[in-house]
Amino acid sequence: MSTLYEATATAWGGRDGRVSSSDDRVDLNLSIPKGMGGDDGPGTNPEQLFAAGYAACFHSALKAIARSQKVDVADSAVSVTVGVTGGLAQGIDLAVTIEAQLPGVEEQVARGLLDAAHQACPYSRATRGNVVQDVRLVADED
């Protein structure tokens, strides 16, 4: 299998430091959230970065599946929530909730698109069986 794209990032100082991509497009300060014993400083954290990447990737997969099925999802949105669960004694894990809003798409069609996107998305595939994943269709607000 050939590699389509690679990205490299380096962290200094762990969760309370800095992270930067090799091309300098990402250069961010990190802070530890209060819920994890930190000072809730102004920096981002690995979970926010993971959630942002997962949301963008899942949404791209959703749009590709919809395009192949000739379904208009132009007004759709995907939000991903990444939770940190457990503790040092028992082990720390991640849990992911994916919420998609597909205005104007029939519920059964929307659920089919979400299932197909969840099968196709590289983030979903990489974490399947290792991270609790919950995929939800968010109802239209009429």
DSSP file with accessible surface (Angstrom, degrees, kcal/mol):
  #  RESIDUE AA STRUCTURE BP1 BP2  ACC     N-H-->O    O-->H-N    N-H-->O    O-->H-N    TCO  KAPPA ALPHA  PHI   PSI    X-CA   Y-CA   Z-CA
    1    1 A M              0   0  239      0, 0.0     2,-0.3     0, 0.0     0, 0.0   0.000 360.0 360.0 360.0 132.3    0.0    0.0    0.0
    2    2 A S        -     0   0   98      1,-0.0     2,-0.5     2,-0.0     0, 0.0  -0.636 360.0-114.4 -90.8 147.7    1.4    3.4   -0.9
    3    3 A T        -     0   0   97     -2,-0.3     3,-0.1     1,-0.2    -1,-0.0  -0.673  22.3-168.2 -81.1 126.1    1.2    6.3    1.5
    4    4 A L        -     0   0  169     -2,-0.5     2,-0.3     1,-0.3    -1,-0.2   0.817  69.8 -10.6 -81.9 -33.8   -1.0    9.1    0.2
    5    5 A Y        -     0   0  172      2,-0.0     2,-0.4     0, 0.0    -1,-0.3  -0.967  57.5-158.4-164.2 147.1    0.1   11.7    2.7
    6    6 A E        -     0   0  147     -2,-0.3     2,-0.4    -3,-0.1    -3,-0.0  -0.986   4.7-167.8-132.0 145.2    2.1   12.0    5.9
    7    7 A A        -     0   0   76     -2,-0.4     2,-0.4     2,-0.0    -2,-0.0  -0.993   5.1-162.4-129.9 140.8    2.1   14.6    8.6
    8    8 A T        +     0   0   81     -2,-0.4    14,-2.7     2,-0.0     2,-0.3  -0.983   9.8 176.0-125.8 134.4    4.6   15.0   11.4
    9    9 A A  E     -A   21   0A  65     -2,-0.4     2,-0.4    12,-0.3    12,-0.3  -0.977  13.3-153.1-133.4 150.5    4.2   17.0   14.6
   10   10 A T  E     -A   20   0A  66     10,-2.9    10,-2.3    -2,-0.3     2,-0.4  -0.965   5.7-153.3-125.5 139.5    6.5   17.3   17.6
   11   11 A A  E     -A   19   0A  63     -2,-0.4     2,-0.4     8,-0.2     8,-0.2  -0.907   5.3-167.9-112.8 141.2    5.6   18.0   21.2
   12   12 A W  E    S+A   18   0A 122      6,-2.8     6,-2.7    -2,-0.4    -2,-0.0  -0.998  76.6   9.5-123.1 127.0    7.8   19.7   23.8
   13   13 A G  S >  S-     0   0   64     -2,-0.4     3,-1.4     4,-0.2    -1,-0.1   0.582  98.7-117.5  86.6   7.4    6.7   19.6   27.4
   14   14 A G  G >  S-     0   0   44      1,-0.2     3,-0.9     4,-0.2    -2,-0.2  -0.276  81.5  -9.3  63.4-141.5    3.9   17.1   27.0
   15   15 A R  G 3  S+     0   0   81      1,-0.3    -1,-0.2    -4,-0.1    -2,-0.1   0.628 141.7  48.5 -68.1 -14.6    0.4   18.3   27.9
   16   16 A D  G <  S+     0   0   97     -3,-1.4    -1,-0.3    15,-0.1    15,-0.1  -0.349 109.2  55.5-120.5  50.7    1.7   21.5   29.4
   17   17 A G  S <  S-     0   0   19     -3,-0.9    13,-3.2    11,-0.0     2,-0.3  -0.184  89.4 -63.7-142.6-124.4    4.0   22.6   26.6
   18   18 A R  E     -AB  12  29A  86     -6,-2.7    -6,-2.8    11,-0.3     2,-0.4  -0.981  27.6-158.4-146.2 151.5    3.9   23.2   22.9
   19   19 A V  E     +AB  11  28A  19      9,-2.7     9,-2.9    -2,-0.3     2,-0.3  -0.989  13.6 177.2-133.7 141.8    3.2   21.3   19.7
   20   20 A S  E     -AB  10  27A   5    -10,-2.3   -10,-2.9    -2,-0.4     7,-0.2  -0.998  24.6-127.8-145.2 142.2    4.3   22.1   16.2
   21   21 A S  E >   -A    9   0A  17      5,-2.6     3,-2.0    -2,-0.3   -12,-0.3  -0.537  32.4-111.9 -84.8 158.5    4.0   20.5   12.8
   22   22 A S  T 3  S+     0   0   89    -14,-2.7   -13,-0.1     1,-0.3    -1,-0.1   0.769 120.5  47.4 -63.2 -24.3    7.0   20.0   10.6
   23   23 A D  T 3  S-     0   0   76    -15,-0.3    -1,-0.3     3,-0.0   -14,-0.1   0.349 110.7-122.6 -96.9   5.5    5.8   22.6    8.1
   24   24 A D  S <  S+     0   0  115     -3,-2.0    -2,-0.1     2,-0.2     3,-0.1   0.581  79.2 121.4  65.2  12.9    4.9   25.1   10.9
   25   25 A R  S    S+     0   0  215      1,-0.2     2,-0.5    -5,-0.0    -1,-0.1   0.789  77.1  45.9 -72.1 -26.8    1.3   25.3    9.9
   26   26 A V        +     0   0   62      2,-0.0    -5,-2.6    -5,-0.0     2,-0.2  -0.981  64.2 152.5-114.1 126.0    0.4   24.2   13.4
   27   27 A D  E     +B   20   0A  85     -2,-0.5     2,-0.4    -7,-0.2    -7,-0.2  -0.732  21.9 160.2-152.6  95.4    2.3   25.8   16.2
   28   28 A L  E     -B   19   0A  65     -9,-2.9    -9,-2.7    -2,-0.2     2,-0.3  -0.939  38.4-128.2-129.0 145.3    0.2   25.8   19.4
   29   29 A N  E     -B   18   0A 110     -2,-0.4    15,-2.0   -11,-0.2     2,-0.3  -0.652  29.8-143.2 -82.9 146.3    0.7   26.1   23.1
   30   30 A L  B     -c   44   0B  12    -13,-3.2     2,-0.3    -2,-0.3    15,-0.2  -0.861  16.7-175.2-113.8 145.9   -0.8   23.4   25.2
   31   31 A S        -     0   0   12     13,-2.6   -15,-0.1    -2,-0.3     7,-0.1  -0.986  28.0-117.5-136.2 149.8   -2.5   23.6   28.6
   32   32 A I        -     0   0   41     -2,-0.3     8,-2.5    13,-0.1     9,-0.5  -0.744  34.8-119.6 -89.1 126.3   -3.9   20.9   30.9
   33   33 A P    > > -     0   0   26      0, 0.0     5,-2.3     0, 0.0     3,-1.8  -0.283  19.5-118.6 -62.5 150.1   -7.7   21.2   31.5
   34   34 A K  G > 5S+     0   0  147      1,-0.3     3,-2.3     3,-0.2    -2,-0.0   0.878 113.4  63.1 -55.6 -39.3   -8.8   21.7   35.0
   35   35 A G  G 3 5S+     0   0   83      1,-0.3    -1,-0.3     2,-0.1    -3,-0.0   0.674 104.5  47.9 -63.6 -14.8  -10.7   18.4   34.9
   36   36 A M  G < 5S-     0   0   71     -3,-1.8    -1,-0.3     0, 0.0    -2,-0.2   0.116 131.6 -90.5-111.1  17.9   -7.4   16.6   34.4
   37   37 A G  T < 5S+     0   0   73     -3,-2.3    -3,-0.2     1,-0.2    -2,-0.1   0.544  88.2 123.1  90.5   8.2   -5.6   18.4   37.3
   38   38 A G  S   <S-     0   0   20     -5,-2.3    -1,-0.2    -7,-0.1   -22,-0.0  -0.214  75.3-105.8 -94.5-172.4   -4.3   21.4   35.3
   39   39 A D        -     0   0  112     -3,-0.1    -5,-0.1    -2,-0.1    -1,-0.1   0.391  46.1-123.2 -95.6   2.9   -4.7   25.1   35.5
   40   40 A D        -     0   0   99     -8,-2.5    -9,-0.0     1,-0.0    -3,-0.0   0.880  48.3-178.3  57.9  39.1   -7.1   25.3   32.5
   41   41 A G        -     0   0   20     -9,-0.5   -10,-0.2     1,-0.1    -7,-0.1   0.136  41.5 -88.3 -62.8-176.6   -4.6   27.7   30.8
   42   42 A P  S    S+     0   0  143      0, 0.0   -11,-0.1     0, 0.0    -1,-0.1   0.598  94.1  97.2 -76.7 -10.7   -5.2   29.4   27.5
   43   43 A G  S    S-     0   0   17    -13,-0.2   -13,-0.3     1,-0.1   -12,-0.1  -0.225  73.7-114.2 -77.2 167.6   -3.6   26.6   25.3
   44   44 A T  B     -c   30   0B  29    -15,-2.0   -13,-2.6   -14,-0.0    -1,-0.1  -0.120  29.2-137.1 -82.5-172.6   -5.4   23.9   23.5
   45   45 A N     >  -     0   0   18    -15,-0.2     4,-2.0   -13,-0.1     3,-0.4  -0.956  26.3 -99.4-146.0 165.1   -5.0   20.2   24.4
   46   46 A P  H  > S+     0   0   49      0, 0.0     4,-2.7     0, 0.0     5,-0.2   0.851 119.3  56.0 -56.8 -34.1   -4.5   16.9   22.6
   47   47 A E  H  > S+     0   0   20      2,-0.2     4,-2.8     1,-0.2     5,-0.2   0.902 107.1  48.5 -68.2 -39.1   -8.2   16.0   22.9
   48   48 A Q  H  > S+     0   0  105     -3,-0.4     4,-2.4     2,-0.2    -1,-0.2   0.919 113.2  48.0 -64.4 -41.2   -9.3   19.2   21.2
   49   49 A L  H  X S+     0   0   66     -4,-2.0     4,-2.4     2,-0.2    -2,-0.2   0.920 113.6  47.0 -65.4 -42.8   -6.8   18.6   18.4
   50   50 A F  H  X S+     0   0   52     -4,-2.7     4,-2.9    -5,-0.2     5,-0.2   0.926 112.0  50.7 -64.3 -43.4   -8.0   15.0   18.0
   51   51 A A  H  X S+     0   0   16     -4,-2.8     4,-2.7     1,-0.2    -2,-0.2   0.914 111.1  48.7 -61.1 -42.8  -11.7   16.1   18.0
   52   52 A A  H  X S+     0   0   64     -4,-2.4     4,-2.2     2,-0.2    -1,-0.2   0.936 114.3  44.7 -64.6 -46.1  -11.0   18.7   15.4
   53   53 A G  H  X S+     0   0   22     -4,-2.4     4,-2.5     2,-0.2     5,-0.2   0.924 114.6  48.6 -63.7 -43.3   -9.1   16.3   13.1
   54   54 A Y  H  X S+     0   0    0     -4,-2.9     4,-3.2     2,-0.2     5,-0.3   0.928 111.0  50.7 -64.4 -44.0  -11.7   13.5   13.6
   55   55 A A  H  X S+     0   0   17     -4,-2.7     4,-2.5    -5,-0.2    -1,-0.2   0.928 113.1  45.4 -60.7 -45.4  -14.6   15.9   12.9
   56   56 A A  H  X S+     0   0   59     -4,-2.2     4,-2.1    -5,-0.2    -1,-0.2   0.921 115.8  46.3 -65.0 -43.3  -13.0   17.1    9.6
   57   57 A C  H  X S+     0   0   27     -4,-2.5     4,-2.3    -5,-0.2    -2,-0.2   0.937 114.2  47.1 -65.4 -47.0  -12.1   13.6    8.5
   58   58 A F  H  X S+     0   0    0     -4,-3.2     4,-2.8     1,-0.2    -2,-0.2   0.918 111.4  51.6 -62.3 -41.7  -15.5   12.2    9.3
   59   59 A H  H  X S+     0   0   45     -4,-2.5     4,-2.7    -5,-0.3    -1,-0.2   0.903 108.9  50.6 -64.3 -38.8  -17.3   15.1    7.6
   60   60 A S  H  X S+     0   0   76     -4,-2.1     4,-2.3     2,-0.2    -1,-0.2   0.918 111.3  48.3 -63.1 -42.1  -15.2   14.5    4.5
   61   61 A A  H  X S+     0   0   14     -4,-2.3     4,-2.5     2,-0.2     5,-0.2   0.928 111.7  50.4 -62.8 -43.4  -16.0   10.8    4.5
   62   62 A L  H  X S+     0   0    0     -4,-2.8     4,-2.8     1,-0.2    -2,-0.2   0.930 111.1  48.1 -59.8 -46.4  -19.7   11.7    4.9
   63   63 A K  H  X S+     0   0   96     -4,-2.7     4,-2.7     2,-0.2    -1,-0.2   0.894 111.3  50.6 -64.4 -38.6  -19.6   14.2    2.0
   64   64 A A  H  X S+     0   0   41     -4,-2.3     4,-2.2     2,-0.2    -2,-0.2   0.926 112.5  46.1 -65.6 -43.6  -17.9   11.6   -0.3
   65   65 A I  H  X S+     0   0   32     -4,-2.5     4,-1.4     2,-0.2    -2,-0.2   0.936 114.0  48.8 -63.8 -45.7  -20.4    8.9    0.5
   66   66 A A  H  <>S+     0   0    0     -4,-2.8     5,-2.8    -5,-0.2     3,-0.4   0.920 109.9  51.6 -61.0 -43.5  -23.3   11.4    0.0
   67   67 A R  H ><5S+     0   0  168     -4,-2.7     3,-1.4     1,-0.2    -1,-0.2   0.922 108.1  51.8 -60.2 -41.5  -21.8   12.6   -3.3
   68   68 A S  H 3<5S+     0   0   86     -4,-2.2    -1,-0.2     1,-0.3    -2,-0.2   0.788 114.6  43.1 -67.0 -25.5  -21.6    8.9   -4.5
   69   69 A Q  T 3<5S-     0   0  101     -4,-1.4    -1,-0.3    -3,-0.4    -2,-0.2   0.291 114.0-118.8-100.4   6.8  -25.3    8.4   -3.6
   70   70 A K  T < 5 +     0   0  191     -3,-1.4     2,-0.5    -4,-0.3    -3,-0.2   0.890  63.1 147.1  55.9  44.4  -26.3   11.8   -5.1
   71   71 A V      < -     0   0   35     -5,-2.8     2,-0.7    -8,-0.1    -1,-0.2  -0.942  48.7-127.9-110.7 130.7  -27.5   13.1   -1.7
   72   72 A D        +     0   0  122     -2,-0.5     3,-0.1     1,-0.1    -9,-0.0  -0.681  39.9 157.4 -82.0 114.2  -27.2   16.8   -1.0
   73   73 A V    >   +     0   0   12     -2,-0.7     3,-2.1     1,-0.1    -1,-0.1  -0.059  26.0 130.3-122.6  30.6  -25.5   17.4    2.3
   74   74 A A  T 3  S+     0   0   79      1,-0.3    -1,-0.1    28,-0.1    -2,-0.0   0.806  76.6  44.7 -56.8 -32.1  -24.2   20.9    1.6
   75   75 A D  T 3  S+     0   0  131     28,-0.3    -1,-0.3    -3,-0.1    29,-0.1   0.243  90.2 122.8 -98.5  15.3  -25.6   22.2    4.9
   76   76 A S    <   -     0   0   14     -3,-2.1     2,-0.3    26,-0.1    26,-0.2  -0.279  38.9-169.2 -77.3 161.5  -24.4   19.4    7.0
   77   77 A A  E     -D  101   0C  45     24,-2.0    24,-2.8     2,-0.0     2,-0.4  -0.988   8.4-155.7-147.6 148.4  -22.1   19.6   10.0
   78   78 A V  E     -D  100   0C  18     -2,-0.3     2,-0.4    22,-0.2    22,-0.2  -0.997   7.7-172.2-129.0 129.5  -20.2   17.1   12.1
   79   79 A S  E     -D   99   0C  69     20,-3.1    20,-3.2    -2,-0.4     2,-0.4  -0.960   5.3-162.2-117.3 139.3  -19.1   17.6   15.7
   80   80 A V  E     -D   98   0C  16     -2,-0.4     2,-0.5    18,-0.2    18,-0.2  -0.987   1.3-162.8-123.0 130.1  -16.8   15.2   17.6
   81   81 A T  E     -D   97   0C  81     16,-2.7    16,-2.5    -2,-0.4     2,-0.5  -0.956   5.9-160.8-109.7 126.2  -16.5   15.1   21.4
   82   82 A V  E     -D   96   0C  21     -2,-0.5     2,-0.4    14,-0.2    14,-0.2  -0.948   9.4-168.0-109.3 122.3  -13.5   13.4   22.8
   83   83 A G  E     -D   95   0C  27     12,-3.3    12,-2.1    -2,-0.5     2,-0.5  -0.858  16.1-141.5-109.4 146.6  -13.7   12.3   26.4
   84   84 A V  E     -D   94   0C  51     -2,-0.4     2,-0.3    10,-0.2    10,-0.2  -0.931  29.6-178.1-104.2 124.6  -10.9   11.1   28.7
   85   85 A T  E     +D   93   0C  64      8,-2.9     8,-2.4    -2,-0.5     2,-0.2  -0.810  36.2  21.3-122.6 163.2  -12.1    8.3   30.9
   86   86 A G  E    S-D   92   0C  51     -2,-0.3     2,-0.3     6,-0.2     6,-0.2  -0.475  72.8-106.0  86.0-153.9  -10.6    6.2   33.7
   87   87 A G  E  >  -D   91   0C  20      4,-1.4     4,-2.5    -2,-0.2    -2,-0.1  -0.958  34.0 -82.8-165.8 175.2   -7.6    7.0   35.8
   88   88 A L  T  4 S+     0   0  162     -2,-0.3     4,-0.1     1,-0.2    -1,-0.1   0.876 122.0  53.8 -60.0 -38.6   -3.9    6.2   36.2
   89   89 A A  T  4 S+     0   0  102      1,-0.2    -1,-0.2     2,-0.1     3,-0.1   0.944 124.1  23.2 -64.1 -47.1   -4.7    3.2   38.4
   90   90 A Q  T  4 S-     0   0  144      1,-0.2    -1,-0.2     0, 0.0    -2,-0.2   0.590 123.0 -92.9 -96.4 -13.4   -7.0    1.4   36.0
   91   91 A G  E  <  -D   87   0C  27     -4,-2.5    -4,-1.4     2,-0.0     2,-0.5  -0.053  32.4-100.7 110.3 144.9   -5.8    3.0   32.8
   92   92 A I  E     +D   86   0C  86     -6,-0.2     2,-0.3    -4,-0.1    -6,-0.2  -0.869  42.5 175.4-103.5 131.8   -6.8    6.1   30.8
   93   93 A D  E     -D   85   0C  96     -8,-2.4    -8,-2.9    -2,-0.5     2,-0.3  -0.798  23.8-122.1-127.4 170.8   -9.0    5.6   27.8
   94   94 A L  E     -D   84   0C  54     36,-0.3    38,-1.2    -2,-0.3     2,-0.4  -0.867  15.1-165.0-113.4 150.6  -10.8    7.8   25.2
   95   95 A A  E     -De  83 132C  26    -12,-2.1   -12,-3.3    -2,-0.3     2,-0.4  -0.992  10.0-157.4-131.5 139.7  -14.4    7.9   24.3
   96   96 A V  E     -De  82 133C   1     36,-3.4    38,-2.2    -2,-0.4     2,-0.5  -0.972   9.1-168.7-124.4 131.4  -15.7    9.5   21.1
   97   97 A T  E     -De  81 134C  32    -16,-2.5   -16,-2.7    -2,-0.4     2,-0.5  -0.987   8.5-164.0-116.6 124.0  -19.2   10.9   20.3
   98   98 A I  E     -De  80 135C   0     36,-3.3    38,-3.5    -2,-0.5     2,-0.5  -0.946   6.6-173.4-107.9 122.1  -19.8   11.8   16.7
   99   99 A E  E     -De  79 136C  62    -20,-3.2   -20,-3.1    -2,-0.5     2,-0.4  -0.981   2.3-172.7-119.9 125.1  -22.8   14.0   16.1
  100  100 A A  E     -De  78 137C   0     36,-2.5    38,-3.3    -2,-0.5     2,-0.5  -0.953  11.4-160.7-121.0 137.0  -23.9   14.8   12.6
  101  101 A Q  E     +De  77 138C  63    -24,-2.8   -24,-2.0    -2,-0.4    38,-0.1  -0.977  10.2 177.8-114.8 123.3  -26.6   17.2   11.5
  102  102 A L    >   -     0   0    5     36,-0.6     3,-1.9    -2,-0.5   -26,-0.1  -0.697  17.6-155.6-125.8  76.0  -27.9   16.7    7.9
  103  103 A P  T 3  S+     0   0   47      0, 0.0   -28,-0.3     0, 0.0     3,-0.1  -0.243  76.5  12.1 -56.4 135.4  -30.7   19.2    7.3
  104  104 A G  T 3  S+     0   0   76      1,-0.2     2,-0.5   -29,-0.1   -32,-0.1   0.430  96.2 120.0  81.1  -0.8  -33.2   18.2    4.7
  105  105 A V  S <  S-     0   0   20     -3,-1.9    -1,-0.2   -34,-0.1    -3,-0.1  -0.863  71.8-110.1-101.4 129.6  -32.0   14.6    4.5
  106  106 A E     >  -     0   0  129     -2,-0.5     4,-3.1     1,-0.1     5,-0.2  -0.241  29.1-118.8 -54.6 141.5  -34.6   11.9    5.3
  107  107 A E  H  > S+     0   0  117      1,-0.2     4,-2.8     2,-0.2     5,-0.2   0.880 111.4  48.4 -55.4 -46.3  -33.7   10.2    8.6
  108  108 A Q  H  > S+     0   0  155      1,-0.2     4,-1.9     2,-0.2    -1,-0.2   0.916 114.8  46.0 -63.7 -40.4  -33.3    6.7    7.1
  109  109 A V  H  > S+     0   0   54      2,-0.2     4,-2.4     1,-0.2    -2,-0.2   0.931 112.5  51.3 -65.9 -43.9  -31.1    8.0    4.4
  110  110 A A  H  X S+     0   0    1     -4,-3.1     4,-2.6     1,-0.2    -2,-0.2   0.920 109.1  49.8 -61.1 -44.2  -29.1   10.1    6.9
  111  111 A R  H  X S+     0   0  112     -4,-2.8     4,-2.5    -5,-0.2    -1,-0.2   0.897 110.0  51.4 -63.3 -38.6  -28.5    7.1    9.1
  112  112 A G  H  X S+     0   0   35     -4,-1.9     4,-2.3    -5,-0.2    -1,-0.2   0.906 109.9  49.5 -63.7 -40.6  -27.3    5.1    6.2
  113  113 A L  H  X S+     0   0    0     -4,-2.4     4,-2.8     2,-0.2    -2,-0.2   0.916 111.1  49.5 -63.4 -43.7  -24.9    7.9    5.2
  114  114 A L  H  X S+     0   0    4     -4,-2.6     4,-2.5     2,-0.2    -2,-0.2   0.914 110.7  49.5 -63.3 -43.1  -23.5    8.0    8.8
  115  115 A D  H  X S+     0   0  104     -4,-2.5     4,-1.5     2,-0.2    -1,-0.2   0.933 113.7  46.0 -61.4 -44.5  -23.1    4.3    9.0
  116  116 A A  H  X S+     0   0   30     -4,-2.3     4,-1.8     1,-0.2    -2,-0.2   0.906 112.6  50.0 -66.2 -40.7  -21.2    4.3    5.7
  117  117 A A  H  X S+     0   0    0     -4,-2.8     4,-3.1     1,-0.2    -1,-0.2   0.902 107.9  54.2 -64.2 -38.4  -19.1    7.3    6.7
  118  118 A H  H  < S+     0   0   25     -4,-2.5    -1,-0.2     1,-0.2    -2,-0.2   0.840 110.1  47.2 -65.4 -31.8  -18.2    5.5    9.9
  119  119 A Q  H  < S+     0   0  112     -4,-1.5    -1,-0.2    -5,-0.2    -2,-0.2   0.825 119.8  39.1 -74.8 -31.9  -17.0    2.5    8.0
  120  120 A A  H  < S+     0   0   48     -4,-1.8    -2,-0.2    -5,-0.1    -3,-0.2   0.797  86.8 102.5 -91.3 -31.2  -15.0    4.7    5.6
  121  121 A C     X  -     0   0    0     -4,-3.1     4,-2.7    -5,-0.2     5,-0.2  -0.342  64.9-143.5 -62.0 125.6  -13.5    7.4    7.8
  122  122 A P  H  > S+     0   0   80      0, 0.0     4,-2.5     0, 0.0     5,-0.2   0.849 100.7  53.1 -59.0 -34.5   -9.8    6.6    8.6
  123  123 A Y  H  > S+     0   0   85      2,-0.2     4,-1.7     1,-0.2     5,-0.2   0.922 110.9  46.2 -67.1 -42.8  -10.1    8.0   12.1
  124  124 A S  H  > S+     0   0    0      1,-0.2     4,-1.5     2,-0.2    -1,-0.2   0.920 114.5  48.2 -63.3 -42.9  -13.1    5.7   12.8
  125  125 A R  H  < S+     0   0  157     -4,-2.7    -2,-0.2     1,-0.2    -1,-0.2   0.912 111.7  49.6 -64.3 -41.0  -11.3    2.7   11.3
  126  126 A A  H  < S+     0   0   73     -4,-2.5    -1,-0.2    -5,-0.2    -2,-0.2   0.824 118.8  37.1 -69.4 -31.3   -8.1    3.4   13.3
  127  127 A T  H >X S+     0   0   16     -4,-1.7     3,-2.5    -5,-0.2     4,-2.0   0.586  83.9 122.4 -98.8 -10.1   -9.9    3.7   16.6
  128  128 A R  T 3< S+     0   0   79     -4,-1.5     4,-0.1     1,-0.3    -3,-0.0  -0.273  85.4  11.2 -58.0 128.8  -12.6    1.0   16.1
  129  129 A G  T 34 S+     0   0   77      2,-0.5    -1,-0.3     1,-0.1     3,-0.1   0.277 126.9  62.3  87.0 -12.2  -12.3   -1.6   18.9
  130  130 A N  T <4 S+     0   0  125     -3,-2.5     2,-0.4     1,-0.3   -36,-0.3   0.624 103.2  40.4-114.1 -24.8   -9.9    0.6   20.9
  131  131 A V  S  < S-     0   0   20     -4,-2.0    -2,-0.5   -38,-0.1    -1,-0.3  -0.994  86.8-112.2-129.4 133.9  -12.1    3.6   21.6
  132  132 A V  E     -e   95   0C 107    -38,-1.2   -36,-3.4    -2,-0.4     2,-0.4  -0.504  40.6-165.6 -63.5 127.1  -15.7    3.7   22.6
  133  133 A Q  E     -e   96   0C  43     -2,-0.3     2,-0.5   -38,-0.2   -36,-0.2  -0.977  15.4-176.7-123.7 131.1  -17.5    5.3   19.6
  134  134 A D  E     -e   97   0C  63    -38,-2.2   -36,-3.3    -2,-0.4     2,-0.5  -0.980   8.0-164.3-128.3 115.6  -21.0    6.7   19.6
  135  135 A V  E     -e   98   0C  38     -2,-0.5     2,-0.4   -38,-0.2   -36,-0.2  -0.905  14.1-177.6-105.1 125.1  -22.4    8.0   16.3
  136  136 A R  E     -e   99   0C 111    -38,-3.5   -36,-2.5    -2,-0.5     2,-0.6  -0.958  25.6-139.6-127.7 141.4  -25.5   10.1   16.5
  137  137 A L  E     -e  100   0C  34     -2,-0.4     2,-0.5   -38,-0.2   -36,-0.2  -0.855  23.4-144.2 -94.0 123.1  -27.8   11.8   14.1
  138  138 A V  E     -e  101   0C  46    -38,-3.3   -36,-0.6    -2,-0.6     3,-0.1  -0.794  21.7-118.4 -91.0 128.4  -28.8   15.2   15.4
  139  139 A A        -     0   0   78     -2,-0.5     2,-0.1     1,-0.1    -1,-0.1  -0.287  29.7-102.0 -66.6 147.4  -32.4   16.2   14.5
  140  140 A D        -     0   0   57    -38,-0.1     2,-0.9     1,-0.1    -1,-0.1  -0.397  28.6-128.8 -63.0 144.2  -33.1   19.2   12.4
  141  141 A E              0   0  171     -3,-0.1    -1,-0.1    -2,-0.1    -3,-0.0  -0.860 360.0 360.0 -98.3 102.2  -34.3   22.2   14.3
  142  142 A D              0   0  196     -2,-0.9    -3,-0.0     0, 0.0     0, 0.0  -0.562 360.0 360.0 -93.1 360.0  -37.4   23.3   12.5
